[in-house]
Amino acid sequence: MPLQPPIDEQDHVAGPFDAPLELVMYGDFQCPYCSAAQSIVRRVRERLDGRLRFVFRHLPLTEVHPHAQLAAEAAESAAEQGAFWEMHDKLMDHQGALNFTDLVRYAGELGLNTERFAADLRKHVGAARVAEDVDSADLATVSGTPTFFINGNRYYGAFDLAALSEAVHAAKARAVIGAR
């Protein structure tokens, strides 16, 4: 099943929006596999600097990760203050501490307006945006995390540096051939 909907301006994109390669990750901030995969993604991004856009979409698995939804909303609250990726990294690095107090503390550490941030969390301002990502996961038949898409196609391989790098390079080669 291809990625649905395709990447657009409301997605959280790291790297050039018009990069020839795209890597999309559906993730859960409380999922230990997502944290492990994220470190691999960072290295792939470094290797392909300027040639890869990375997109993170929320898929909080609340049945097994009780703090995942609030953490996703915290990332969206941080995005409202221009710090999605900073909060994303903070949450991935601190998966064992994702309660309300922890999230507000991280906002302070990132220099965000903590009163606004806390109010947004209490009002669940980011819930609708998170729900949009969950809906897109449903459309693409994604039910677990992490799940990757490379250039719009679902990736089923291993989450190690060699395998993911190889898959991205293969997608690049296919894109070059398709452009001819």
BALOBA-1460 file (C-alpha; in Angstrom, 3 decimals):
// residues 180
<rec num="1" residu="m" x="0.000" y="0.000" z="0.000"/>
<rec num="2" residu="p" x="1.465" y="3.405" z="-0.933"/>
<rec num="3" residu="l" x="1.775" y="6.331" z="1.443"/>
<rec num="4" residu="q" x="-1.555" y="8.103" z="1.892"/>
<rec num="5" residu="p" x="-1.849" y="11.027" z="1.708"/>
<rec num="6" residu="p" x="1.392" y="12.094" z="0.016"/>
<rec num="7" residu="i" x="3.725" y="14.503" z="1.787"/>
<rec num="8" residu="d" x="2.423" y="18.057" z="1.940"/>
<rec num="9" residu="e" x="3.138" y="21.327" z="3.718"/>
<rec num="10" residu="q" x="1.418" y="20.286" z="6.935"/>
<rec num="11" residu="d" x="3.839" y="17.381" z="7.455"/>
<rec num="12" residu="h" x="6.861" y="17.777" z="9.699"/>
<rec num="13" residu="v" x="9.751" y="17.745" z="7.243"/>
<rec num="14" residu="a" x="13.461" y="17.775" z="8.027"/>
<rec num="15" residu="g" x="15.668" y="18.440" z="5.056"/>
<rec num="16" residu="p" x="14.833" y="20.118" z="1.760"/>
<rec num="17" residu="f" x="11.161" y="19.771" z="0.854"/>
<rec num="18" residu="d" x="12.124" y="19.205" z="-2.790"/>
<rec num="19" residu="a" x="14.836" y="16.608" z="-2.047"/>
<rec num="20" residu="p" x="14.905" y="13.714" z="-4.542"/>
<rec num="21" residu="l" x="14.526" y="11.149" z="-1.735"/>
<rec num="22" residu="e" x="11.921" y="10.962" z="0.983"/>
<rec num="23" residu="l" x="11.815" y="8.828" z="4.078"/>
<rec num="24" residu="v" x="8.626" y="8.810" z="6.136"/>
<rec num="25" residu="m" x="8.453" y="7.258" z="9.583"/>
<rec num="26" residu="y" x="5.264" y="6.537" z="11.481"/>
<rec num="27" residu="g" x="6.342" y="6.605" z="15.092"/>
<rec num="28" residu="d" x="5.334" y="6.569" z="18.719"/>
<rec num="29" residu="f" x="7.389" y="8.569" z="21.215"/>
<rec num="30" residu="q" x="7.098" y="5.845" z="23.858"/>
<rec num="31" residu="c" x="8.043" y="2.967" z="21.512"/>
<rec num="32" residu="p" x="11.584" y="1.685" z="22.206"/>
<rec num="33" residu="y" x="11.854" y="0.394" z="18.630"/>
<rec num="34" residu="c" x="11.128" y="3.906" z="17.341"/>
<rec num="35" residu="s" x="13.905" y="5.336" z="19.468"/>
<rec num="36" residu="a" x="16.332" y="2.732" z="18.131"/>
<rec num="37" residu="a" x="15.176" y="3.343" z="14.557"/>
<rec num="38" residu="q" x="15.476" y="7.110" z="15.042"/>
<rec num="39" residu="s" x="19.195" y="6.824" z="15.730"/>
<rec num="40" residu="i" x="19.549" y="4.925" z="12.437"/>
<rec num="41" residu="v" x="17.489" y="7.562" z="10.619"/>
<rec num="42" residu="r" x="19.773" y="10.296" z="11.962"/>
<rec num="43" residu="r" x="22.791" y="8.540" z="10.467"/>
<rec num="44" residu="v" x="21.062" y="7.971" z="7.119"/>
<rec num="45" residu="r" x="20.117" y="11.666" z="7.056"/>
<rec num="46" residu="e" x="23.716" y="12.671" z="7.769"/>
<rec num="47" residu="r" x="24.967" y="10.486" z="4.900"/>
<rec num="48" residu="l" x="22.441" y="11.963" z="2.484"/>
<rec num="49" residu="d" x="22.639" y="15.565" z="3.663"/>
<rec num="50" residu="g" x="20.643" y="17.753" z="1.318"/>
<rec num="51" residu="r" x="19.347" y="14.846" z="-0.751"/>
<rec num="52" residu="l" x="16.795" y="13.439" z="1.692"/>
<rec num="53" residu="r" x="13.691" y="14.833" z="3.284"/>
<rec num="54" residu="f" x="12.631" y="13.038" z="6.423"/>
<rec num="55" residu="v" x="9.028" y="13.158" z="7.576"/>
<rec num="56" residu="f" x="7.727" y="12.068" z="10.959"/>
<rec num="57" residu="r" x="4.068" y="11.129" z="11.307"/>
<rec num="58" residu="h" x="2.457" y="10.300" z="14.630"/>
<rec num="59" residu="l" x="1.059" y="6.882" z="15.418"/>
<rec num="60" residu="p" x="0.681" y="6.724" z="19.214"/>
<rec num="61" residu="l" x="-0.057" y="3.140" z="20.234"/>
<rec num="62" residu="t" x="-2.042" y="4.047" z="23.316"/>
<rec num="63" residu="e" x="-3.029" y="0.471" z="24.140"/>
<rec num="64" residu="v" x="0.586" y="-0.345" z="25.030"/>
<rec num="65" residu="h" x="2.075" y="3.121" z="25.532"/>
<rec num="66" residu="p" x="-0.126" y="5.174" z="27.861"/>
<rec num="67" residu="h" x="1.925" y="8.381" z="27.498"/>
<rec num="68" residu="a" x="2.283" y="8.262" z="23.708"/>
<rec num="69" residu="q" x="-0.746" y="10.401" z="22.871"/>
<rec num="70" residu="l" x="0.197" y="13.217" z="25.247"/>
<rec num="71" residu="a" x="3.796" y="13.071" z="24.006"/>
<rec num="72" residu="a" x="2.578" y="13.409" z="20.409"/>
<rec num="73" residu="e" x="0.437" y="16.375" z="21.436"/>
<rec num="74" residu="a" x="3.497" y="17.857" z="23.165"/>
<rec num="75" residu="a" x="5.428" y="17.649" z="19.905"/>
<rec num="76" residu="e" x="2.572" y="19.478" z="18.189"/>
<rec num="77" residu="s" x="2.488" y="22.117" z="20.941"/>
<rec num="78" residu="a" x="6.216" y="22.604" z="20.436"/>
<rec num="79" residu="a" x="5.615" y="22.861" z="16.676"/>
<rec num="80" residu="e" x="3.277" y="25.791" z="17.362"/>
<rec num="81" residu="q" x="6.333" y="27.538" z="18.823"/>
<rec num="82" residu="g" x="8.659" y="26.466" z="16.004"/>
<rec num="83" residu="a" x="10.373" y="23.625" z="17.852"/>
<rec num="84" residu="f" x="8.862" y="20.377" z="16.579"/>
<rec num="85" residu="w" x="12.173" y="18.684" z="15.789"/>
<rec num="86" residu="e" x="13.819" y="19.790" z="19.014"/>
<rec num="87" residu="m" x="10.917" y="18.350" z="21.019"/>
<rec num="88" residu="h" x="10.825" y="15.252" z="18.797"/>
<rec num="89" residu="d" x="14.456" y="14.520" z="19.645"/>
<rec num="90" residu="k" x="13.944" y="15.259" z="23.338"/>
<rec num="91" residu="l" x="10.964" y="12.877" z="23.524"/>
<rec num="92" residu="m" x="12.791" y="10.101" z="21.675"/>
<rec num="93" residu="d" x="15.731" y="10.479" z="24.043"/>
<rec num="94" residu="h" x="13.561" y="10.438" z="27.207"/>
<rec num="95" residu="q" x="10.931" y="7.781" z="26.544"/>
<rec num="96" residu="g" x="10.759" y="6.745" z="30.171"/>
<rec num="97" residu="a" x="9.667" y="10.185" z="31.349"/>
<rec num="98" residu="l" x="6.682" y="11.425" z="29.360"/>
<rec num="99" residu="n" x="4.132" y="12.595" z="31.903"/>
<rec num="100" residu="f" x="2.706" y="16.120" z="31.887"/>
<rec num="101" residu="t" x="5.324" y="17.522" z="34.275"/>
<rec num="102" residu="d" x="8.167" y="15.995" z="32.248"/>
<rec num="103" residu="l" x="6.806" y="17.430" z="29.003"/>
<rec num="104" residu="v" x="6.510" y="20.939" z="30.439"/>
<rec num="105" residu="r" x="10.056" y="20.640" z="31.811"/>
<rec num="106" residu="y" x="11.330" y="19.696" z="28.333"/>
<rec num="107" residu="a" x="9.525" y="22.713" z="26.878"/>
<rec num="108" residu="g" x="11.360" y="24.904" z="29.384"/>
<rec num="109" residu="e" x="14.686" y="23.290" z="28.535"/>
<rec num="110" residu="l" x="14.009" y="24.098" z="24.873"/>
<rec num="111" residu="g" x="13.262" y="27.733" z="25.713"/>
<rec num="112" residu="l" x="9.578" y="27.533" z="24.837"/>
<rec num="113" residu="n" x="6.845" y="29.568" z="26.487"/>
<rec num="114" residu="t" x="5.940" y="26.989" z="29.118"/>
<rec num="115" residu="e" x="2.671" y="28.645" z="30.164"/>
<rec num="116" residu="r" x="1.394" y="28.531" z="26.594"/>
<rec num="117" residu="f" x="2.774" y="25.018" z="26.136"/>
<rec num="118" residu="a" x="1.103" y="23.703" z="29.304"/>
<rec num="119" residu="a" x="-2.197" y="25.365" z="28.373"/>
<rec num="120" residu="d" x="-2.037" y="23.773" z="24.908"/>
<rec num="121" residu="l" x="-1.440" y="20.351" z="26.482"/>
<rec num="122" residu="r" x="-4.328" y="20.774" z="28.930"/>
<rec num="123" residu="k" x="-6.645" y="21.779" z="26.065"/>
<rec num="124" residu="h" x="-5.293" y="19.008" z="23.784"/>
<rec num="125" residu="v" x="-4.641" y="21.575" z="21.059"/>
<rec num="126" residu="g" x="-2.445" y="19.126" z="19.111"/>
<rec num="127" residu="a" x="-4.905" y="16.222" z="19.251"/>
<rec num="128" residu="a" x="-6.531" y="16.995" z="15.898"/>
<rec num="129" residu="r" x="-3.157" y="17.130" z="14.132"/>
<rec num="130" residu="v" x="-2.118" y="13.821" z="15.713"/>
<rec num="131" residu="a" x="-5.456" y="12.315" z="14.643"/>
<rec num="132" residu="e" x="-4.761" y="13.334" z="11.037"/>
<rec num="133" residu="d" x="-1.535" y="11.323" z="11.102"/>
<rec num="134" residu="v" x="-3.327" y="8.349" z="12.665"/>
<rec num="135" residu="d" x="-5.950" y="8.559" z="9.913"/>
<rec num="136" residu="s" x="-3.204" y="8.602" z="7.283"/>
<rec num="137" residu="a" x="-1.687" y="5.509" z="8.908"/>
<rec num="138" residu="d" x="-5.055" y="3.780" z="8.604"/>
<rec num="139" residu="l" x="-5.267" y="4.714" z="4.914"/>
<rec num="140" residu="a" x="-1.810" y="3.224" z="4.334"/>
<rec num="141" residu="t" x="-2.672" y="0.112" z="6.440"/>
<rec num="142" residu="v" x="-0.012" y="0.957" z="9.029"/>
<rec num="143" residu="s" x="-0.707" y="-0.575" z="12.416"/>
<rec num="144" residu="g" x="2.681" y="-0.719" z="14.141"/>
<rec num="145" residu="t" x="5.697" y="1.418" z="14.815"/>
<rec num="146" residu="p" x="8.133" y="2.157" z="13.461"/>
<rec num="147" residu="t" x="6.864" y="1.867" z="9.905"/>
<rec num="148" residu="f" x="8.780" y="3.439" z="7.041"/>
<rec num="149" residu="f" x="7.949" y="4.597" z="3.536"/>
<rec num="150" residu="i" x="10.677" y="5.390" z="1.035"/>
<rec num="151" residu="n" x="9.611" y="7.589" z="-1.873"/>
<rec num="152" residu="g" x="5.993" y="6.729" z="-1.129"/>
<rec num="153" residu="n" x="6.454" y="2.950" z="-0.989"/>
<rec num="154" residu="r" x="6.291" y="0.922" z="2.192"/>
<rec num="155" residu="y" x="9.610" y="-0.446" z="3.391"/>
<rec num="156" residu="y" x="9.550" y="-3.949" z="4.857"/>
<rec num="157" residu="g" x="13.245" y="-4.504" z="5.548"/>
<rec num="158" residu="a" x="15.381" y="-4.386" z="8.655"/>
<rec num="159" residu="f" x="15.868" y="-1.218" z="10.695"/>
<rec num="160" residu="d" x="19.645" y="-1.278" z="10.708"/>
<rec num="161" residu="l" x="21.916" y="1.286" z="9.097"/>
<rec num="162" residu="a" x="23.106" y="-0.921" z="6.239"/>
<rec num="163" residu="a" x="19.638" y="-2.162" z="5.235"/>
<rec num="164" residu="l" x="17.895" y="1.195" z="5.468"/>
<rec num="165" residu="s" x="20.737" y="2.977" z="3.644"/>
<rec num="166" residu="e" x="20.671" y="0.357" z="0.894"/>
<rec num="167" residu="a" x="16.902" y="0.716" z="0.490"/>
<rec num="168" residu="v" x="17.173" y="4.506" z="0.244"/>
<rec num="169" residu="h" x="19.992" y="4.236" z="-2.313"/>
<rec num="170" residu="a" x="17.945" y="1.738" z="-4.348"/>
<rec num="171" residu="a" x="15.020" y="4.175" z="-4.306"/>
<rec num="172" residu="k" x="17.374" y="6.897" z="-5.499"/>
<rec num="173" residu="a" x="18.538" y="4.719" z="-8.395"/>
<rec num="174" residu="r" x="14.932" y="3.949" z="-9.350"/>
<rec num="175" residu="a" x="14.089" y="7.657" z="-9.237"/>
<rec num="176" residu="v" x="17.022" y="8.499" z="-11.535"/>
<rec num="177" residu="i" x="16.015" y="5.763" z="-14.014"/>
<rec num="178" residu="g" x="12.366" y="6.878" z="-13.883"/>
<rec num="179" residu="a" x="13.356" y="10.492" z="-14.594"/>
<rec num="180" residu="r" x="14.988" y="9.555" z="-17.907"/>
